Amino acid sequence: MPVINTNINSLVSQHALVRNGRELSAAMEQLSTGRRINSAADDAAGLAISSRMTAQLKGMDQAVRNANDGISILQTTEGALIEMTNMLHRMRELAIQASNDTYTPADRGYLDLEYQQLMQEIARTTSDTQWNGMNLLNNSDVGTAAGNGSVRQVMFQVGANANQLVSIEFKDFSFDTGAAAVPSKDLVDFASVDLSTATSIVFKVGTQAFTVPVAAGALSATATPAQVATVAGLMRDAVQATPGFENVQFNVAGTSLEIWDPARRAVSGFDALADTTSLAAGSALTSITAGSVAVQGANPTNTNAIFRGDARLNDTGIATRDQAFTAVARLEFAVDAINRQRAAMGAVMNRLTYAADNLTNTSQNINESRSRIQDADYAKAASELARTQIIQQAATAVLAQANTSQQAVLKLLGS
């Protein structure tokens, strides 16, 4: 039935154009962005799944970086322990050497000088080894205290979700200063008292008394560094000329004189005499400890500390044969304790390496899965674009034809 008011063919063509236009727009959007899902309307479920996968992938990528950072911090720590072990091996070598009776007490004193310096370097390594500003070996910064605080629990987040952890315990390598039974150094401050009238200086090293003559006026009321150096030389000559005291050290720092005996004999009874009159110079003497290592210090309070008990080093020396025997036994325990910690670190480093490799492999597979959900298939999208473009052109031509086809009604009226 021919009608005029309602052009059914035109309406059909218009609807086809609108619907095809949406499909054309979707195909062009996919080709432009490279994504099959550009809004929730494209695929609501797919959008939710791909979004969760994106969160998981970002977490995994960060977890890989975390694992690599964990390997780095363990490598830094083990590097310090390697050098510490090397020093312990050298100390043990020195102790074995000092155990031999072919050496005089003076010879053993020379060996003990190096032994004590190495022990202080171990203590310094413990306090100064850092990663990202955190102390690693002195049980203070890295990780969190575990139990009684004697160890630090260090955790590495190696997963995309909470509590996916690899952990290791860092033990305390620091020496406890304790209460020094015998001070390792003594300090004389010549500028603190008026010794301008002194004619001799008296003191003891251990139980051995020394009287050192000085020229009147050798020290002024406020002693100068040059005067202190001269008097220190006289004291050194008197002490080191005595058998068994050849290794006592005298070091001048300004107007102060540091006296250190490797055999751990303390300086006492210091005074200056004007003929036989005491100048009450005893107040110028101060007992101090050597750096962070207190000779004959107490056991570390940390019950799980490395240098504790049978591995305790801060009261060892090799100035005598008996001391050397004790040092050898203690050093063996100390090396074993460090080796156990290094073995634990090596195992965790290997574990973190495998964890990082697994995360990388999993991330790759999830990326592939997400791609299948959200990425555009360009061959399909290009074919869809070509199809919709052809249909769009055909629908436009049909719409034009539909708008002109009703003009045939005029022929009816004209007849």
C-alpha positions as CSV (number, residue, x, y, z in Angstrom):
1,M,0.0,0.0,0.0
2,P,1.6,3.3,-1.1
3,V,1.6,5.9,1.7
4,I,3.1,9.4,2.1
5,N,3.1,10.4,5.8
6,T,5.1,7.4,7.0
7,N,8.2,6.5,4.9
8,I,8.9,3.0,6.2
9,N,11.9,2.4,4.0
10,S,13.5,5.6,5.1
11,L,13.0,4.7,8.8
12,V,14.5,1.3,8.2
13,S,17.5,2.8,6.5
14,Q,18.0,5.4,9.2
15,H,17.9,2.8,11.9
16,A,20.4,0.7,10.0
17,L,22.7,3.8,9.6
18,V,22.6,4.5,13.4
19,R,23.4,0.9,14.4
20,N,26.1,0.6,11.8
21,G,27.5,3.9,12.9
22,R,28.0,2.6,16.4
23,E,29.8,-0.5,15.1
24,L,31.9,1.7,12.9
25,S,32.8,4.0,15.8
26,A,33.7,1.0,18.0
27,A,36.0,-0.5,15.3
28,M,37.7,2.9,14.8
29,E,38.2,3.3,18.6
30,Q,39.7,-0.2,18.9
31,L,42.1,0.6,16.0
32,S,43.0,4.0,17.5
33,T,43.7,2.8,21.1
34,G,44.8,-0.8,20.5
35,R,42.3,-2.0,23.1
36,R,39.2,-4.1,22.7
37,I,37.8,-2.8,26.0
38,N,37.7,1.0,26.0
39,S,34.8,1.4,28.4
40,A,32.8,-0.8,30.7
41,A,30.0,-0.9,28.1
42,D,32.4,-2.8,25.8
43,D,32.8,-5.8,28.2
44,A,31.8,-5.2,31.8
45,A,33.2,-8.6,33.1
46,G,36.3,-8.4,30.9
47,L,37.0,-4.9,32.3
48,A,36.8,-6.1,35.9
49,I,39.1,-9.1,35.2
50,S,41.7,-7.1,33.3
51,S,41.7,-4.4,36.0
52,R,42.4,-7.0,38.7
53,M,45.2,-8.5,36.5
54,T,46.7,-5.0,36.1
55,A,46.9,-4.5,39.8
56,Q,48.4,-8.0,40.2
57,L,51.0,-7.3,37.5
58,K,52.1,-3.9,39.0
59,G,52.4,-5.6,42.4
60,M,54.5,-8.4,40.8
61,D,56.8,-6.0,39.0
62,Q,57.4,-4.2,42.3
63,A,58.0,-7.5,44.1
64,V,60.7,-8.4,41.5
65,R,62.4,-5.1,42.4
66,N,62.0,-5.9,46.1
67,A,63.6,-9.3,45.6
68,N,66.5,-7.7,43.8
69,D,66.9,-5.1,46.5
70,G,66.9,-7.9,49.1
71,I,69.7,-9.7,47.2
72,S,71.6,-6.4,47.1
73,I,71.4,-5.8,50.9
74,L,72.4,-9.4,51.5
75,Q,75.4,-9.1,49.2
76,T,76.5,-5.9,51.0
77,T,76.2,-7.7,54.3
78,E,78.0,-10.8,53.2
79,G,80.7,-8.6,51.6
80,A,81.4,-7.1,55.1
81,L,81.4,-10.6,56.6
82,I,83.9,-11.8,54.0
83,E,86.4,-9.2,55.1
84,M,85.6,-9.9,58.7
85,T,86.4,-13.6,58.1
86,N,89.7,-12.6,56.4
87,M,90.7,-10.6,59.4
88,L,89.8,-13.4,61.8
89,H,91.9,-15.8,59.7
90,R,94.8,-13.4,60.0
91,M,94.3,-13.0,63.7
92,R,94.3,-16.8,64.1
93,E,97.5,-17.0,62.1
94,L,99.0,-14.4,64.4
95,A,97.8,-16.4,67.5
96,I,99.3,-19.6,66.1
97,Q,102.6,-17.8,65.6
98,A,102.5,-16.3,69.1
99,S,101.9,-19.8,70.5
100,N,105.4,-20.8,69.5
101,D,108.2,-20.4,72.2
102,T,110.7,-19.3,69.6
103,Y,109.4,-15.8,70.2
104,T,110.3,-13.5,73.0
105,P,107.8,-11.5,75.0
106,A,108.8,-8.5,72.9
107,D,108.2,-10.4,69.7
108,R,104.7,-11.5,71.0
109,G,104.0,-7.9,71.8
110,Y,104.7,-6.9,68.2
111,L,102.3,-9.6,67.0
112,D,99.7,-8.5,69.5
113,L,99.9,-4.9,68.1
114,E,98.5,-6.2,64.8
115,Y,96.1,-8.5,66.5
116,Q,94.5,-5.7,68.5
117,Q,94.3,-3.4,65.5
118,L,92.5,-6.1,63.5
119,M,90.1,-6.6,66.4
120,Q,89.3,-2.9,66.5
121,E,88.8,-3.0,62.7
122,I,86.2,-5.8,63.1
123,A,84.4,-3.6,65.6
124,R,84.5,-0.6,63.3
125,T,83.3,-2.7,60.4
126,T,80.4,-3.8,62.5
127,S,79.4,-0.3,63.4
128,D,80.0,1.3,60.0
129,T,78.6,-1.2,57.4
130,Q,75.4,0.4,56.0
131,W,73.0,-0.1,53.1
132,N,70.6,2.8,52.3
133,G,71.6,4.5,55.5
134,M,70.8,1.5,57.7
135,N,73.3,-0.2,59.9
136,L,73.4,-3.9,59.0
137,L,75.6,-5.6,61.6
138,N,75.1,-3.9,64.9
139,N,71.5,-4.9,65.5
140,S,70.0,-1.4,65.5
141,D,68.5,-0.3,62.2
142,V,67.6,-2.9,59.6
143,G,64.4,-5.0,60.1
144,T,62.5,-5.3,63.3
145,A,63.5,-6.7,66.7
146,A,62.5,-10.3,67.1
147,G,61.8,-11.9,70.5
148,N,64.1,-10.4,73.1
149,G,65.7,-8.1,70.5
150,S,68.8,-10.2,70.2
151,V,68.2,-10.7,66.5
152,R,66.6,-8.5,63.8
153,Q,63.9,-10.1,61.6
154,V,64.4,-8.8,58.0
155,M,61.5,-9.4,55.7
156,F,61.4,-9.1,51.9
157,Q,58.0,-8.7,50.2
158,V,58.2,-10.9,47.2
159,G,54.6,-11.2,46.1
160,A,51.8,-9.1,44.7
161,N,49.7,-9.5,47.9
162,A,50.2,-8.9,51.5
163,N,52.3,-11.2,53.7
164,Q,54.0,-12.9,50.7
165,L,57.4,-12.7,52.4
166,V,60.8,-14.2,52.6
167,S,62.6,-13.5,55.9
168,I,66.0,-13.9,57.4
169,E,67.4,-13.2,60.9
170,F,70.3,-10.7,61.2
171,K,72.4,-11.4,64.3
172,D,74.3,-8.8,66.3
173,F,78.0,-8.7,65.4
174,S,79.0,-5.8,67.7
175,F,81.3,-6.1,70.7
176,D,79.8,-5.2,74.1
177,T,82.0,-2.6,75.8
178,G,81.2,-4.1,79.2
179,A,83.1,-3.0,82.2
180,A,86.8,-2.9,81.3
181,A,88.7,-4.8,84.0
182,V,92.0,-3.3,82.8
183,P,91.9,0.0,80.8
184,S,93.5,-0.5,77.4
185,K,94.9,3.1,77.3
186,D,95.9,5.8,79.6
187,L,96.0,9.5,78.9
188,V,98.2,12.2,80.6
189,D,97.2,15.8,80.2
190,F,100.3,17.8,80.9
191,A,98.5,21.1,80.5
192,S,96.1,20.4,83.4
193,V,98.7,20.9,86.2
194,D,101.7,23.2,86.7
195,L,104.8,21.0,86.3
196,S,107.3,23.8,85.8
197,T,109.3,22.9,88.9
198,A,109.4,19.2,88.2
199,T,112.7,17.4,88.2
200,S,111.4,13.9,87.8
201,I,108.3,12.0,86.7
202,V,107.2,8.8,88.4
203,F,104.6,6.2,87.4
204,K,104.0,2.5,87.2
205,V,103.2,0.2,84.2
206,G,101.6,-2.7,85.9
207,T,103.7,-3.4,88.9
208,Q,106.9,-2.0,87.4
209,A,107.8,1.4,88.8
210,F,109.6,4.0,86.7
211,T,111.4,7.3,87.7
212,V,112.3,9.5,84.7
213,P,114.6,12.5,85.4
214,V,113.7,15.8,83.6
215,A,115.6,19.0,83.4
216,A,114.2,21.8,85.6
217,G,111.9,24.0,83.5
218,A,111.5,21.3,80.9
219,L,107.7,21.8,81.3
220,S,106.3,25.2,81.7
221,A,103.2,26.1,83.8
222,T,101.1,25.6,80.6
223,A,103.0,22.9,78.8
224,T,103.5,23.2,75.0
225,P,103.3,20.3,72.5
226,A,107.1,20.5,71.9
227,Q,107.8,20.2,75.7
228,V,105.4,17.3,76.0
229,A,107.1,15.6,73.0
230,T,110.5,15.9,74.7
231,V,109.3,14.5,78.0
232,A,107.4,11.7,76.3
233,G,110.6,10.7,74.6
234,L,112.4,10.5,77.9
235,M,109.5,8.3,79.3
236,R,109.5,6.1,76.3
237,D,113.2,5.5,76.5
238,A,113.0,4.6,80.1
239,V,110.1,2.2,79.7
240,Q,111.1,0.5,76.4
241,A,114.7,-0.1,77.7
242,T,113.2,-2.3,80.4
243,P,112.9,-6.0,79.5
244,G,109.3,-7.0,79.0
245,F,108.2,-3.4,78.3
246,E,109.6,-2.9,74.8
247,N,106.2,-2.6,73.2
248,V,104.6,0.0,75.4
249,Q,103.4,2.8,73.1
250,F,103.7,6.5,73.7
251,N,101.8,8.8,71.4
252,V,101.7,12.6,71.7
253,A,98.6,14.5,70.7
254,G,99.1,18.2,71.5
255,T,99.7,18.6,75.2
256,S,98.4,15.1,75.9
257,L,100.3,11.8,76.0
258,E,98.6,8.5,75.3
259,I,100.2,5.5,76.8
260,W,99.1,2.0,75.6
261,D,100.5,-1.3,76.7
262,P,99.6,-4.2,74.4
263,A,100.0,-6.5,77.4
264,R,97.2,-4.6,79.1
265,R,99.2,-3.4,82.1
266,A,97.6,-0.2,83.3
267,V,99.5,3.0,84.1
268,S,99.1,4.1,87.7
269,G,100.8,6.2,90.4
270,F,101.5,9.0,88.0
271,D,103.1,12.0,89.7
272,A,105.8,14.7,89.2
273,L,108.4,15.5,91.8
274,A,110.3,18.7,92.6
275,D,113.3,17.0,94.1
276,T,111.3,14.9,96.6
277,T,108.2,17.0,96.9
278,S,105.1,15.8,95.1
279,L,103.4,18.2,92.7
280,A,100.1,16.3,93.0
281,A,100.1,15.5,89.3
282,G,98.0,12.4,89.6
283,S,94.9,14.2,88.4
284,A,96.5,14.6,85.0
285,L,96.1,10.8,84.4
286,T,92.9,9.4,82.9
287,S,92.2,5.8,82.0
288,I,90.4,5.3,78.7
289,T,89.3,2.4,76.5
290,A,90.5,1.7,73.0
291,G,87.8,2.7,70.6
292,S,84.8,0.5,70.8
293,V,86.7,-2.5,72.1
294,A,87.1,-2.6,75.8
295,V,89.8,-4.9,76.9
296,Q,88.4,-7.7,79.1
297,G,84.9,-6.4,78.5
298,A,81.9,-8.4,79.6
299,N,80.0,-10.8,77.3
300,P,77.5,-9.0,75.0
301,T,74.1,-8.9,76.6
302,N,72.6,-10.1,73.4
303,T,72.3,-13.8,74.0
304,N,72.4,-14.6,70.3
305,A,75.3,-12.2,69.5
306,I,78.0,-13.6,67.3
307,F,81.0,-12.6,69.4
308,R,79.7,-14.1,72.7
309,G,80.6,-17.0,74.9
310,D,83.1,-19.3,73.2
311,A,83.4,-16.9,70.3
312,R,84.0,-13.9,72.6
313,L,87.0,-11.8,71.3
314,N,87.0,-8.6,73.3
315,D,89.1,-10.0,76.1
316,T,91.6,-11.9,73.9
317,G,95.2,-11.1,73.0
318,I,98.4,-12.8,72.1
319,A,101.0,-11.1,74.3
320,T,101.6,-14.4,76.1
321,R,101.5,-18.0,75.0
322,D,98.5,-18.8,77.2
323,Q,96.7,-15.8,75.8
324,A,97.5,-17.1,72.3
325,F,96.1,-20.5,73.1
326,T,92.8,-19.0,74.3
327,A,92.7,-16.7,71.2
328,V,93.0,-19.6,68.8
329,A,90.1,-21.5,70.4
330,R,87.9,-18.4,70.5
331,L,88.7,-17.4,66.9
332,E,87.7,-20.9,65.7
333,F,84.3,-20.5,67.3
334,A,84.0,-16.9,65.9
335,V,84.8,-18.1,62.3
336,D,82.2,-20.9,62.6
337,A,79.6,-18.5,63.8
338,I,80.2,-16.1,60.9
339,N,80.2,-19.0,58.5
340,R,76.7,-20.1,59.7
341,Q,75.4,-16.6,59.2
342,R,76.9,-16.4,55.7
343,A,75.5,-19.7,54.8
344,A,72.0,-18.5,55.8
345,M,72.4,-15.4,53.8
346,G,73.6,-17.4,50.7
347,A,70.6,-19.6,51.0
348,V,68.2,-16.7,51.1
349,M,70.0,-15.0,48.2
350,N,69.4,-18.1,46.1
351,R,65.8,-18.2,47.2
352,L,65.2,-14.6,46.3
353,T,66.8,-15.2,42.9
354,Y,64.4,-18.0,42.3
355,A,61.5,-15.9,43.6
356,A,62.4,-13.1,41.2
357,D,62.6,-15.5,38.3
358,N,59.2,-17.0,39.2
359,L,57.6,-13.6,39.5
360,T,59.0,-12.6,36.1
361,N,57.6,-15.8,34.5
362,T,54.2,-15.4,36.2
363,S,54.1,-11.7,35.2
364,Q,54.7,-12.7,31.6
365,N,51.9,-15.3,31.5
366,I,49.4,-12.9,33.2
367,N,50.4,-10.2,30.7
368,E,49.5,-12.6,27.9
369,S,46.2,-13.5,29.6
370,R,45.3,-9.9,30.1
371,S,46.2,-9.1,26.5
372,R,43.7,-11.7,25.2
373,I,41.0,-10.0,27.3
374,Q,41.6,-6.3,26.7
375,D,43.8,-5.8,23.6
376,A,42.3,-5.3,20.2
377,D,42.7,-8.0,17.4
378,Y,43.8,-5.7,14.6
379,A,43.0,-8.1,11.8
380,K,39.5,-8.5,13.2
381,A,39.0,-4.8,13.9
382,A,40.3,-3.8,10.5
383,S,37.9,-6.2,8.8
384,E,35.1,-4.9,10.9
385,L,36.0,-1.3,9.9
386,A,35.9,-2.3,6.2
387,R,32.6,-4.1,6.6
388,T,31.0,-1.2,8.5
389,Q,32.3,1.4,6.1
390,I,30.8,-0.5,3.1
391,I,27.5,-0.9,4.9
392,Q,27.5,2.8,5.9
393,Q,28.0,3.8,2.3
394,A,25.3,1.3,1.1
395,A,22.8,2.4,3.8
396,T,23.4,6.0,2.9
397,A,22.6,5.2,-0.8
398,V,19.5,3.2,0.2
399,L,18.3,6.0,2.4
400,A,18.6,8.4,-0.5
401,Q,16.6,6.0,-2.7
402,A,14.0,5.6,0.0
403,N,13.5,9.3,0.2
404,T,12.8,9.5,-3.6
405,S,10.8,6.4,-4.1
406,Q,7.6,7.9,-2.9
407,Q,7.6,10.4,-5.7
408,A,6.0,7.6,-7.8
409,V,2.7,8.6,-6.0
410,L,2.6,11.8,-8.1
411,K,2.1,9.7,-11.2
412,L,-1.1,8.3,-9.6
413,L,-2.4,11.8,-9.0
414,G,-1.4,13.0,-12.4
415,S,-3.3,10.3,-14.1
